[in-house]
Amino acid sequence: MPRYMDIHDGFVGVTQEQFEEAHRHDLAIQDEEGVSFDQAWLDPATGRAFCLSTGPWGGGGMRIHERAGHPTEQVYELAVEVS
Amino acid sequence: MPRYMDIHDGFVGVTQEQFEEAHRHDLAIQDEEGVSFDQAWLDPATGRAFCLSTGPWGGGGMRIHERAGHPTEQVYELAVEVS
């Protein structure tokens, strides 16, 4: 299934606890779009967050983020990956 | 040790093989800055790549990327993380 990275801006000063809370809102409804939010990271100094997900299409994760209260339009389909 | 995400632009149409080759150049010299490049992803349609690393400071990874031939100045320190 395709993997996606999305970027959120504007999370300056957000704490670990607040970020986990936001993530929980995604997890609670992700099944409704067949999405799995796998990992997420935040740089609280710049307010930029990164969210790695898998799902049938990129729009599904964006719908979940929007419904969870933190919409973004910056999403990238990761057709190439190394680890 | 701090974790970092860096962004590279301009990799439109880069293949899995080419991306792995670029990554190998990083891995070959990463120890010289005490950096570990852990994962990397690419959206070849937009040319944007994401690179997750750990290291003593963000500049170390950027030095490695520069020496490996793919410099970037877009680096974020990921003080907050969920998985």
Backbone of each chain as nested JSON, in Angstrom:
{
  "chains": [
    {"id": "A", "residues": [
      {"number": 1, "name": "MET", "atoms": {"N": [0.849, -1.185, 0.0], "CA": [0.0, 0.0, 0.0], "C": [0.89, 1.242, 0.0]}},
      {"number": 2, "name": "PRO", "atoms": {"N": [0.496, 2.293, -0.709], "CA": [1.376, 3.472, -0.781], "C": [1.646, 4.107, 0.587]}},
      {"number": 3, "name": "ARG", "atoms": {"N": [2.802, 4.702, 0.67], "CA": [3.199, 5.389, 1.892], "C": [3.252, 6.896, 1.59]}},
      {"number": 4, "name": "TYR", "atoms": {"N": [2.929, 7.686, 2.588], "CA": [2.859, 9.139, 2.424], "C": [3.563, 9.86, 3.559]}},
      {"number": 5, "name": "MET", "atoms": {"N": [4.138, 11.024, 3.222], "CA": [4.632, 11.948, 4.239], "C": [3.825, 13.222, 4.088]}},
      {"number": 6, "name": "ASP", "atoms": {"N": [3.251, 13.696, 5.194], "CA": [2.65, 15.015, 5.121], "C": [3.334, 15.952, 6.105]}},
      {"number": 7, "name": "ILE", "atoms": {"N": [3.238, 17.234, 5.778], "CA": [3.88, 18.289, 6.564], "C": [2.785, 19.2, 7.116]}},
      {"number": 8, "name": "HIS", "atoms": {"N": [2.933, 19.516, 8.401], "CA": [2.056, 20.509, 9.039], "C": [2.931, 21.643, 9.551]}},
      {"number": 9, "name": "ASP", "atoms": {"N": [2.487, 22.862, 9.348], "CA": [3.185, 24.011, 9.912], "C": [2.308, 24.688, 10.956]}},
      {"number": 10, "name": "GLY", "atoms": {"N": [2.94, 25.471, 11.808], "CA": [2.185, 26.262, 12.788], "C": [2.117, 25.647, 14.176]}},
      {"number": 11, "name": "PHE", "atoms": {"N": [2.92, 24.603, 14.436], "CA": [2.893, 23.931, 15.746], "C": [4.019, 24.436, 16.658]}},
      {"number": 12, "name": "VAL", "atoms": {"N": [4.313, 25.732, 16.589], "CA": [5.395, 26.291, 17.41], "C": [5.07, 26.111, 18.895]}},
      {"number": 13, "name": "GLY", "atoms": {"N": [6.021, 25.571, 19.638], "CA": [5.88, 25.442, 21.08], "C": [4.98, 24.316, 21.541]}},
      {"number": 14, "name": "VAL", "atoms": {"N": [4.489, 23.502, 20.62], "CA": [3.631, 22.374, 21.002], "C": [4.467, 21.349, 21.783]}},
      {"number": 15, "name": "THR", "atoms": {"N": [3.894, 20.846, 22.853], "CA": [4.619, 19.911, 23.72], "C": [4.421, 18.463, 23.273]}},
      {"number": 16, "name": "GLN", "atoms": {"N": [5.228, 17.585, 23.856], "CA": [5.085, 16.147, 23.605], "C": [3.656, 15.685, 23.911]}},
      {"number": 17, "name": "GLU", "atoms": {"N": [3.152, 16.111, 25.034], "CA": [1.804, 15.688, 25.447], "C": [0.74, 16.194, 24.462]}},
      {"number": 18, "name": "GLN", "atoms": {"N": [0.841, 17.443, 24.044], "CA": [-0.125, 18.01, 23.097], "C": [-0.038, 17.3, 21.745]}},
      {"number": 19, "name": "PHE", "atoms": {"N": [1.176, 16.972, 21.342], "CA": [1.367, 16.308, 20.056], "C": [0.778, 14.89, 20.1]}},
      {"number": 20, "name": "GLU", "atoms": {"N": [1.008, 14.214, 21.209], "CA": [0.427, 12.874, 21.368], "C": [-1.102, 12.938, 21.339]}},
      {"number": 21, "name": "GLU", "atoms": {"N": [-1.65, 13.952, 21.954], "CA": [-3.106, 14.13, 21.971], "C": [-3.636, 14.326, 20.542]}},
      {"number": 22, "name": "ALA", "atoms": {"N": [-2.969, 15.171, 19.769], "CA": [-3.375, 15.396, 18.378], "C": [-3.287, 14.091, 17.582]}},
      {"number": 23, "name": "HIS", "atoms": {"N": [-2.212, 13.344, 17.815], "CA": [-2.004, 12.071, 17.12], "C": [-3.115, 11.08, 17.48]}},
      {"number": 24, "name": "ARG", "atoms": {"N": [-3.509, 11.064, 18.743], "CA": [-4.573, 10.149, 19.164], "C": [-5.885, 10.425, 18.429]}},
      {"number": 25, "name": "HIS", "atoms": {"N": [-6.138, 11.702, 18.14], "CA": [-7.354, 12.043, 17.39], "C": [-7.315, 11.422, 15.985]}},
      {"number": 26, "name": "ASP", "atoms": {"N": [-6.119, 11.408, 15.372], "CA": [-5.973, 10.741, 14.074], "C": [-6.206, 9.241, 14.202]}},
      {"number": 27, "name": "LEU", "atoms": {"N": [-5.534, 8.638, 15.183], "CA": [-5.607, 7.178, 15.337], "C": [-7.038, 6.709, 15.587]}},
      {"number": 28, "name": "ALA", "atoms": {"N": [-7.786, 7.52, 16.293], "CA": [-9.14, 7.124, 16.683], "C": [-10.065, 6.916, 15.487]}},
      {"number": 29, "name": "ILE", "atoms": {"N": [-9.782, 7.627, 14.379], "CA": [-10.703, 7.551, 13.231], "C": [-10.016, 7.083, 11.942]}},
      {"number": 30, "name": "GLN", "atoms": {"N": [-8.733, 6.722, 12.025], "CA": [-7.991, 6.403, 10.8], "C": [-8.578, 5.208, 10.034]}},
      {"number": 31, "name": "ASP", "atoms": {"N": [-9.179, 4.261, 10.753], "CA": [-9.728, 3.072, 10.088], "C": [-10.842, 3.426, 9.117]}},
      {"number": 32, "name": "GLU", "atoms": {"N": [-11.488, 4.553, 9.345], "CA": [-12.62, 4.925, 8.483], "C": [-12.182, 5.258, 7.056]}},
      {"number": 33, "name": "GLU", "atoms": {"N": [-10.87, 5.548, 6.889], "CA": [-10.332, 5.787, 5.546], "C": [-9.316, 4.714, 5.161]}},
      {"number": 34, "name": "GLY", "atoms": {"N": [-9.188, 3.684, 5.982], "CA": [-8.217, 2.628, 5.687], "C": [-6.776, 3.084, 5.806]}},
      {"number": 35, "name": "VAL", "atoms": {"N": [-6.556, 4.132, 6.612], "CA": [-5.233, 4.745, 6.76], "C": [-4.561, 4.249, 8.027]}},
      {"number": 36, "name": "SER", "atoms": {"N": [-3.226, 4.155, 8.007], "CA": [-2.469, 3.894, 9.223], "C": [-1.434, 4.997, 9.399]}},
      {"number": 37, "name": "PHE", "atoms": {"N": [-1.578, 5.785, 10.457], "CA": [-0.558, 6.789, 10.778], "C": [0.53, 6.103, 11.589]}},
      {"number": 38, "name": "ASP", "atoms": {"N": [1.709, 5.981, 10.989], "CA": [2.747, 5.116, 11.535], "C": [3.702, 5.838, 12.476]}},
      {"number": 39, "name": "GLN", "atoms": {"N": [4.152, 7.018, 12.086], "CA": [5.094, 7.779, 12.908], "C": [4.83, 9.261, 12.688]}},
      {"number": 40, "name": "ALA", "atoms": {"N": [5.179, 10.073, 13.668], "CA": [5.068, 11.517, 13.51], "C": [6.144, 12.193, 14.346]}},
      {"number": 41, "name": "TRP", "atoms": {"N": [6.645, 13.302, 13.823], "CA": [7.738, 14.03, 14.469], "C": [7.419, 15.517, 14.422]}},
      {"number": 42, "name": "LEU", "atoms": {"N": [7.946, 16.246, 15.381], "CA": [7.716, 17.686, 15.438], "C": [8.982, 18.414, 15.845]}},
      {"number": 43, "name": "ASP", "atoms": {"N": [9.245, 19.502, 15.151], "CA": [10.258, 20.468, 15.571], "C": [9.51, 21.64, 16.192]}},
      {"number": 44, "name": "PRO", "atoms": {"N": [9.384, 21.687, 17.519], "CA": [8.583, 22.75, 18.142], "C": [9.194, 24.141, 17.979]}},
      {"number": 45, "name": "ALA", "atoms": {"N": [10.467, 24.219, 17.635], "CA": [11.094, 25.534, 17.451], "C": [10.574, 26.217, 16.184]}},
      {"number": 46, "name": "THR", "atoms": {"N": [10.443, 25.46, 15.106], "CA": [9.937, 26.03, 13.846], "C": [8.445, 25.777, 13.671]}},
      {"number": 47, "name": "GLY", "atoms": {"N": [7.898, 24.84, 14.45], "CA": [6.481, 24.515, 14.346], "C": [6.126, 23.584, 13.212]}},
      {"number": 48, "name": "ARG", "atoms": {"N": [7.148, 22.957, 12.616], "CA": [6.89, 22.051, 11.493], "C": [6.811, 20.598, 11.978]}},
      {"number": 49, "name": "ALA", "atoms": {"N": [5.752, 19.907, 11.566], "CA": [5.567, 18.502, 11.911], "C": [5.564, 17.657, 10.643]}},
      {"number": 50, "name": "PHE", "atoms": {"N": [6.001, 16.409, 10.803], "CA": [6.042, 15.43, 9.717], "C": [5.259, 14.207, 10.162]}},
      {"number": 51, "name": "CYS", "atoms": {"N": [4.466, 13.671, 9.262], "CA": [3.606, 12.553, 9.616], "C": [3.693, 11.493, 8.519]}},
      {"number": 52, "name": "LEU", "atoms": {"N": [4.112, 10.298, 8.898], "CA": [4.292, 9.192, 7.951], "C": [3.103, 8.248, 8.069]}},
      {"number": 53, "name": "SER", "atoms": {"N": [2.487, 7.956, 6.927], "CA": [1.301, 7.104, 6.948], "C": [1.306, 6.146, 5.768]}},
      {"number": 54, "name": "THR", "atoms": {"N": [0.481, 5.114, 5.871], "CA": [0.195, 4.254, 4.729], "C": [-1.313, 4.266, 4.524]}},
      {"number": 55, "name": "GLY", "atoms": {"N": [-1.713, 4.083, 3.281], "CA": [-3.137, 4.088, 2.993], "C": [-3.37, 3.908, 1.512]}},
      {"number": 56, "name": "PRO", "atoms": {"N": [-4.617, 3.682, 1.125], "CA": [-4.918, 3.405, -0.284], "C": [-4.7, 4.603, -1.202]}},
      {"number": 57, "name": "TRP", "atoms": {"N": [-4.792, 5.811, -0.669], "CA": [-4.523, 7.014, -1.466], "C": [-4.23, 8.158, -0.499]}},
      {"number": 58, "name": "GLY", "atoms": {"N": [-3.543, 9.194, -0.986], "CA": [-3.099, 10.275, -0.116], "C": [-4.225, 11.078, 0.483]}},
      {"number": 59, "name": "GLY", "atoms": {"N": [-5.319, 11.18, -0.24], "CA": [-6.428, 11.977, 0.247], "C": [-7.069, 11.433, 1.509]}},
      {"number": 60, "name": "GLY", "atoms": {"N": [-6.964, 10.121, 1.726], "CA": [-7.576, 9.524, 2.908], "C": [-6.976, 10.063, 4.197]}},
      {"number": 61, "name": "GLY", "atoms": {"N": [-5.658, 10.101, 4.229], "CA": [-4.986, 10.632, 5.417], "C": [-5.314, 12.1, 5.634]}},
      {"number": 62, "name": "MET", "atoms": {"N": [-5.425, 12.843, 4.525], "CA": [-5.74, 14.268, 4.644], "C": [-7.152, 14.471, 5.184]}},
      {"number": 63, "name": "ARG", "atoms": {"N": [-8.072, 13.586, 4.796], "CA": [-9.435, 13.671, 5.347], "C": [-9.418, 13.432, 6.854]}},
      {"number": 64, "name": "ILE", "atoms": {"N": [-8.628, 12.433, 7.265], "CA": [-8.542, 12.145, 8.706], "C": [-7.953, 13.351, 9.451]}},
      {"number": 65, "name": "HIS", "atoms": {"N": [-6.859, 13.888, 8.923], "CA": [-6.24, 15.051, 9.578], "C": [-7.234, 16.21, 9.681]}},
      {"number": 66, "name": "GLU", "atoms": {"N": [-7.989, 16.422, 8.624], "CA": [-8.939, 17.534, 8.628], "C": [-10.012, 17.31, 9.697]}},
      {"number": 67, "name": "ARG", "atoms": {"N": [-10.553, 16.097, 9.729], "CA": [-11.598, 15.796, 10.716], "C": [-11.052, 15.837, 12.14]}},
      {"number": 68, "name": "ALA", "atoms": {"N": [-9.748, 15.518, 12.286], "CA": [-9.136, 15.53, 13.621], "C": [-8.756, 16.947, 14.055]}},
      {"number": 69, "name": "GLY", "atoms": {"N": [-8.94, 17.922, 13.174], "CA": [-8.725, 19.313, 13.558], "C": [-7.389, 19.909, 13.174]}},
      {"number": 70, "name": "HIS", "atoms": {"N": [-6.591, 19.171, 12.378], "CA": [-5.303, 19.731, 11.944], "C": [-5.087, 19.435, 10.454]}},
      {"number": 71, "name": "PRO", "atoms": {"N": [-5.859, 20.122, 9.617], "CA": [-5.76, 19.891, 8.173], "C": [-4.426, 20.362, 7.597]}},
      {"number": 72, "name": "THR", "atoms": {"N": [-4.032, 19.737, 6.498], "CA": [-2.883, 20.208, 5.731], "C": [-3.099, 19.823, 4.278]}},
      {"number": 73, "name": "GLU", "atoms": {"N": [-2.485, 20.557, 3.386], "CA": [-2.541, 20.194, 1.967], "C": [-1.176, 19.763, 1.445]}},
      {"number": 74, "name": "GLN", "atoms": {"N": [-0.188, 19.704, 2.347], "CA": [1.173, 19.319, 1.946], "C": [1.347, 17.814, 2.139]}},
      {"number": 75, "name": "VAL", "atoms": {"N": [1.139, 17.055, 1.084], "CA": [1.284, 15.596, 1.186], "C": [2.102, 15.077, 0.009]}},
      {"number": 76, "name": "TYR", "atoms": {"N": [2.969, 14.119, 0.293], "CA": [3.901, 13.577, -0.7], "C": [3.78, 12.065, -0.735]}},
      {"number": 77, "name": "GLU", "atoms": {"N": [3.662, 11.517, -1.939], "CA": [3.607, 10.051, -2.077], "C": [5.031, 9.516, -2.203]}},
      {"number": 78, "name": "LEU", "atoms": {"N": [5.399, 8.633, -1.319], "CA": [6.783, 8.191, -1.194], "C": [7.005, 6.919, -2.005]}},
      {"number": 79, "name": "ALA", "atoms": {"N": [7.097, 7.066, -3.308], "CA": [7.25, 5.902, -4.175], "C": [8.616, 5.261, -4.03]}},
      {"number": 80, "name": "VAL", "atoms": {"N": [9.583, 5.999, -3.501], "CA": [10.953, 5.501, -3.329], "C": [11.318, 5.625, -1.848]}},
      {"number": 81, "name": "GLU", "atoms": {"N": [11.952, 4.555, -1.325], "CA": [12.268, 4.536, 0.105], "C": [13.529, 3.704, 0.333]}},
      {"number": 82, "name": "VAL", "atoms": {"N": [14.376, 4.162, 1.233], "CA": [15.519, 3.352, 1.643], "C": [15.592, 3.341, 3.166]}},
      {"number": 83, "name": "SER", "atoms": {"N": [16.143, 2.272, 3.703], "CA": [16.322, 2.207, 5.164], "C": [17.456, 1.235, 5.475]}}
    ]},
    {"id": "B", "residues": [
      {"number": 1, "name": "MET", "atoms": {"N": [20.339, 10.761, 21.741], "CA": [20.944, 11.689, 20.768], "C": [19.832, 12.328, 19.932]}},
      {"number": 2, "name": "PRO", "atoms": {"N": [19.935, 13.601, 19.616], "CA": [18.857, 14.26, 18.852], "C": [18.59, 13.607, 17.499]}},
      {"number": 3, "name": "ARG", "atoms": {"N": [17.356, 13.711, 17.095], "CA": [16.944, 13.188, 15.801], "C": [16.585, 14.365, 14.896]}},
      {"number": 4, "name": "TYR", "atoms": {"N": [16.847, 14.209, 13.62], "CA": [16.627, 15.287, 12.659], "C": [15.89, 14.788, 11.42]}},
      {"number": 5, "name": "MET", "atoms": {"N": [15.095, 15.687, 10.828], "CA": [14.524, 15.439, 9.509], "C": [15.059, 16.523, 8.59]}},
      {"number": 6, "name": "ASP", "atoms": {"N": [15.617, 16.123, 7.468], "CA": [15.968, 17.136, 6.484], "C": [15.205, 16.897, 5.194]}},
      {"number": 7, "name": "ILE", "atoms": {"N": [15.02, 17.977, 4.468], "CA": [14.268, 17.964, 3.216], "C": [15.206, 18.344, 2.08]}},
      {"number": 8, "name": "HIS", "atoms": {"N": [15.117, 17.588, 1.003], "CA": [15.835, 17.916, -0.234], "C": [14.815, 18.105, -1.338]}},
      {"number": 9, "name": "ASP", "atoms": {"N": [15.01, 19.138, -2.143], "CA": [14.158, 19.332, -3.309], "C": [14.971, 19.156, -4.586]}},
      {"number": 10, "name": "GLY", "atoms": {"N": [14.268, 18.913, -5.673], "CA": [14.948, 18.84, -6.972], "C": [15.242, 17.436, -7.457]}},
      {"number": 11, "name": "PHE", "atoms": {"N": [14.678, 16.426, -6.8], "CA": [14.933, 15.031, -7.183], "C": [13.821, 14.478, -8.071]}},
      {"number": 12, "name": "VAL", "atoms": {"N": [13.287, 15.311, -8.95], "CA": [12.191, 14.864, -9.827], "C": [12.664, 13.707, -10.715]}},
      {"number": 13, "name": "GLY", "atoms": {"N": [11.889, 12.628, -10.729], "CA": [12.182, 11.51, -11.616], "C": [13.307, 10.6, -11.178]}},
      {"number": 14, "name": "VAL", "atoms": {"N": [13.864, 10.852, -9.991], "CA": [14.953, 10.0, -9.496], "C": [14.388, 8.61, -9.184]}},
      {"number": 15, "name": "THR", "atoms": {"N": [15.145, 7.593, -9.578], "CA": [14.683, 6.206, -9.407], "C": [15.107, 5.639, -8.053]}},
      {"number": 16, "name": "GLN", "atoms": {"N": [14.523, 4.49, -7.718], "CA": [14.916, 3.772, -6.499], "C": [16.423, 3.524, -6.49]}},
      {"number": 17, "name": "GLU", "atoms": {"N": [16.94, 3.068, -7.606], "CA": [18.376, 2.742, -7.68], "C": [19.241, 3.991, -7.481]}},
      {"number": 18, "name": "GLN", "atoms": {"N": [18.852, 5.088, -8.113], "CA": [19.627, 6.331, -7.97], "C": [19.556, 6.858, -6.536]}},
      {"number": 19, "name": "PHE", "atoms": {"N": [18.399, 6.708, -5.931], "CA": [18.235, 7.192, -4.564], "C": [19.072, 6.351, -3.599]}},
      {"number": 20, "name": "GLU", "atoms": {"N": [19.069, 5.05, -3.82], "CA": [19.903, 4.171, -2.988], "C": [21.381, 4.525, -3.144]}},
      {"number": 21, "name": "GLU", "atoms": {"N": [21.775, 4.837, -4.357], "CA": [23.173, 5.211, -4.611], "C": [23.532, 6.493, -3.844]}},
      {"number": 22, "name": "ALA", "atoms": {"N": [22.658, 7.492, -3.902], "CA": [22.897, 8.74, -3.165], "C": [22.99, 8.464, -1.666]}},
      {"number": 23, "name": "HIS", "atoms": {"N": [22.095, 7.595, -1.175], "CA": [22.076, 7.243, 0.253], "C": [23.376, 6.54, 0.648]}},
      {"number": 24, "name": "ARG", "atoms": {"N": [23.87, 5.681, -0.224], "CA": [25.122, 4.971, 0.082], "C": [26.28, 5.94, 0.26]}},
      {"number": 25, "name": "HIS", "atoms": {"N": [26.272, 7.036, -0.508], "CA": [27.334, 8.036, -0.358], "C": [27.29, 8.667, 1.032]}},
      {"number": 26, "name": "ASP", "atoms": {"N": [26.083, 8.876, 1.55], "CA": [25.956, 9.381, 2.921], "C": [26.474, 8.36, 3.932]}},
      {"number": 27, "name": "LEU", "atoms": {"N": [26.009, 7.119, 3.777], "CA": [26.366, 6.076, 4.746], "C": [27.874, 5.853, 4.809]}},
      {"number": 28, "name": "ALA", "atoms": {"N": [28.522, 6.0, 3.662], "CA": [29.953, 5.706, 3.576], "C": [30.788, 6.628, 4.457]}},
      {"number": 29, "name": "ILE", "atoms": {"N": [30.29, 7.851, 4.698], "CA": [31.098, 8.828, 5.442], "C": [30.409, 9.344, 6.707]}},
      {"number": 30, "name": "GLN", "atoms": {"N": [29.227, 8.807, 7.026], "CA": [28.459, 9.368, 8.147], "C": [29.19, 9.263, 9.485]}},
      {"number": 31, "name": "ASP", "atoms": {"N": [30.027, 8.234, 9.658], "CA": [30.722, 8.061, 10.934], "C": [31.678, 9.217, 11.234]}},
      {"number": 32, "name": "GLU", "atoms": {"N": [32.11, 9.898, 10.203], "CA": [33.076, 10.989, 10.407], "C": [32.456, 12.17, 11.151]}},
      {"number": 33, "name": "GLU", "atoms": {"N": [31.119, 12.239, 11.168], "CA": [30.433, 13.291, 11.933], "C": [29.598, 12.695, 13.069]}},
      {"number": 34, "name": "GLY", "atoms": {"N": [29.736, 11.381, 13.283], "CA": [28.962, 10.73, 14.339], "C": [27.476, 10.668, 14.042]}},
      {"number": 35, "name": "VAL", "atoms": {"N": [27.125, 10.717, 12.75], "CA": [25.724, 10.762, 12.311], "C": [25.275, 9.373, 11.889]}},
      {"number": 36, "name": "SER", "atoms": {"N": [23.992, 9.084, 12.073], "CA": [23.398, 7.874, 11.514], "C": [22.184, 8.269, 10.676]}},
      {"number": 37, "name": "PHE", "atoms": {"N": [22.277, 8.022, 9.377], "CA": [21.12, 8.247, 8.502], "C": [20.252, 7.0, 8.56]}},
      {"number": 38, "name": "ASP", "atoms": {"N": [19.062, 7.136, 9.156], "CA": [18.259, 5.971, 9.505], "C": [17.261, 5.569, 8.421]}},
      {"number": 39, "name": "GLN", "atoms": {"N": [16.581, 6.547, 7.861], "CA": [15.585, 6.252, 6.822], "C": [15.543, 7.428, 5.861]}},
      {"number": 40, "name": "ALA", "atoms": {"N": [15.122, 7.159, 4.629], "CA": [14.949, 8.24, 3.651], "C": [13.838, 7.857, 2.691]}},
      {"number": 41, "name": "TRP", "atoms": {"N": [13.101, 8.861, 2.265], "CA": [11.951, 8.65, 1.388], "C": [11.976, 9.706, 0.292]}},
      {"number": 42, "name": "LEU", "atoms": {"N": [11.406, 9.364, -0.842], "CA": [11.367, 10.298, -1.967], "C": [10.025, 10.231, -2.667]}},
      {"number": 43, "name": "ASP", "atoms": {"N": [9.514, 11.402, -2.984], "CA": [8.373, 11.529, -3.896], "C": [8.945, 11.977, -5.237]}},
      {"number": 44, "name": "PRO", "atoms": {"N": [9.152, 11.042, -6.171], "CA": [9.8, 11.418, -7.439], "C": [8.938, 12.331, -8.304]}},
      {"number": 45, "name": "ALA", "atoms": {"N": [7.644, 12.4, -8.026], "CA": [6.769, 13.274, -8.825], "C": [7.042, 14.752, -8.526]}},
      {"number": 46, "name": "THR", "atoms": {"N": [7.206, 15.065, -7.244], "CA": [7.498, 16.465, -6.868], "C": [8.991, 16.709, -6.688]}},
      {"number": 47, "name": "GLY", "atoms": {"N": [9.771, 15.628, -6.574], "CA": [11.211, 15.774, -6.385], "C": [11.624, 16.071, -4.955]}},
      {"number": 48, "name": "ARG", "atoms": {"N": [10.699, 15.905, -4.001], "CA": [11.023, 16.195, -2.601], "C": [11.406, 14.914, -1.868]}},
      {"number": 49, "name": "ALA", "atoms": {"N": [12.545, 14.978, -1.18], "CA": [13.027, 13.849, -0.389], "C": [13.076, 14.228, 1.085]}},
      {"number": 50, "name": "PHE", "atoms": {"N": [12.893, 13.224, 1.944], "CA": [12.941, 13.39, 3.393], "C": [13.978, 12.409, 3.936]}},
      {"number": 51, "name": "CYS", "atoms": {"N": [14.786, 12.89, 4.859], "CA": [15.86, 12.057, 5.373], "C": [15.875, 12.16, 6.901]}},
      {"number": 52, "name": "LEU", "atoms": {"N": [15.734, 11.022, 7.566], "CA": [15.678, 10.968, 9.023], "C": [17.03, 10.503, 9.548]}},
      {"number": 53, "name": "SER", "atoms": {"N": [17.591, 11.272, 10.485], "CA": [18.911, 10.925, 11.001], "C": [18.995, 11.177, 12.496]}},
      {"number": 54, "name": "THR", "atoms": {"N": [19.993, 10.578, 13.118], "CA": [20.343, 10.917, 14.493], "C": [21.798, 11.354, 14.497]}},
      {"number": 55, "name": "GLY", "atoms": {"N": [22.123, 12.229, 15.441], "CA": [23.492, 12.718, 15.502], "C": [23.636, 13.732, 16.614]}},
      {"number": 56, "name": "PRO", "atoms": {"N": [24.863, 14.104, 16.914], "CA": [25.093, 15.014, 18.041], "C": [24.571, 16.432, 17.798]}},
      {"number": 57, "name": "TRP", "atoms": {"N": [24.487, 16.835, 16.532], "CA": [23.933, 18.15, 16.189], "C": [23.511, 18.13, 14.723]}},
      {"number": 58, "name": "GLY", "atoms": {"N": [22.596, 19.027, 14.356], "CA": [22.039, 19.0, 13.014], "C": [23.044, 19.304, 11.924]}},
      {"number": 59, "name": "GLY", "atoms": {"N": [24.033, 20.106, 12.253], "CA": [25.017, 20.477, 11.236], "C": [25.847, 19.313, 10.736]}},
      {"number": 60, "name": "GLY", "atoms": {"N": [26.002, 18.285, 11.572], "CA": [26.813, 17.14, 11.168], "C": [26.236, 16.429, 9.956]}},
      {"number": 61, "name": "GLY", "atoms": {"N": [24.947, 16.171, 10.014], "CA": [24.292, 15.518, 8.885], "C": [24.358, 16.378, 7.629]}},
      {"number": 62, "name": "MET", "atoms": {"N": [24.228, 17.691, 7.825], "CA": [24.275, 18.58, 6.663], "C": [25.666, 18.581, 6.025]}},
      {"number": 63, "name": "ARG", "atoms": {"N": [26.701, 18.481, 6.861], "CA": [28.075, 18.383, 6.312], "C": [28.221, 17.112, 5.485]}},
      {"number": 64, "name": "ILE", "atoms": {"N": [27.666, 16.006, 6.008], "CA": [27.753, 14.738, 5.269], "C": [27.012, 14.854, 3.937]}},
      {"number": 65, "name": "HIS", "atoms": {"N": [25.795, 15.391, 3.972], "CA": [25.026, 15.542, 2.732], "C": [25.788, 16.407, 1.725]}},
      {"number": 66, "name": "GLU", "atoms": {"N": [26.401, 17.464, 2.215], "CA": [27.132, 18.362, 1.31], "C": [28.313, 17.636, 0.667]}},
      {"number": 67, "name": "ARG", "atoms": {"N": [29.07, 16.921, 1.493], "CA": [30.232, 16.193, 0.97], "C": [29.802, 15.07, 0.024]}},
      {"number": 68, "name": "ALA", "atoms": {"N": [28.609, 14.51, 0.267], "CA": [28.108, 13.411, -0.579], "C": [27.502, 13.938, -1.88]}},
      {"number": 69, "name": "GLY", "atoms": {"N": [27.428, 15.261, -2.005], "CA": [26.989, 15.828, -3.274], "C": [25.536, 16.25, -3.343]}},
      {"number": 70, "name": "HIS", "atoms": {"N": [24.829, 16.207, -2.208], "CA": [23.424, 16.648, -2.22], "C": [23.143, 17.519, -0.998]}},
      {"number": 71, "name": "PRO", "atoms": {"N": [23.706, 18.716, -0.996], "CA": [23.528, 19.623, 0.141], "C": [22.091, 20.106, 0.283]}},
      {"number": 72, "name": "THR", "atoms": {"N": [21.727, 20.423, 1.528], "CA": [20.447, 21.083, 1.789], "C": [20.617, 21.946, 3.031]}},
      {"number": 73, "name": "GLU", "atoms": {"N": [19.799, 22.972, 3.128], "CA": [19.802, 23.796, 4.343], "C": [18.5, 23.644, 5.117]}},
      {"number": 74, "name": "GLN", "atoms": {"N": [17.619, 22.757, 4.648], "CA": [16.331, 22.547, 5.313], "C": [16.45, 21.397, 6.308]}},
      {"number": 75, "name": "VAL", "atoms": {"N": [16.725, 21.733, 7.558], "CA": [16.86, 20.684, 8.574], "C": [16.06, 21.078, 9.814]}},
      {"number": 76, "name": "TYR", "atoms": {"N": [15.414, 20.078, 10.405], "CA": [14.521, 20.278, 11.544], "C": [14.915, 19.34, 12.672]}},
      {"number": 77, "name": "GLU", "atoms": {"N": [15.046, 19.889, 13.883], "CA": [15.354, 19.058, 15.046], "C": [14.051, 18.55, 15.649]}},
      {"number": 78, "name": "LEU", "atoms": {"N": [13.925, 17.234, 15.74], "CA": [12.655, 16.601, 16.106], "C": [12.605, 16.331, 17.607]}},
      {"number": 79, "name": "ALA", "atoms": {"N": [12.379, 17.375, 18.375], "CA": [12.378, 17.242, 19.829], "C": [11.169, 16.454, 20.316]}},
      {"number": 80, "name": "VAL", "atoms": {"N": [10.14, 16.367, 19.492], "CA": [8.91, 15.652, 19.862], "C": [8.649, 14.565, 18.814]}},
      {"number": 81, "name": "GLU", "atoms": {"N": [8.275, 13.377, 19.295], "CA": [8.094, 12.238, 18.386], "C": [7.04, 11.302, 18.952]}},
      {"number": 82, "name": "VAL", "atoms": {"N": [6.2, 10.78, 18.083], "CA": [5.269, 9.733, 18.511], "C": [5.3, 8.586, 17.512]}},
      {"number": 83, "name": "SER", "atoms": {"N": [5.003, 7.395, 17.982], "CA": [4.953, 6.249, 17.066], "C": [4.047, 5.185, 17.663]}}
    ]}
  ]
}
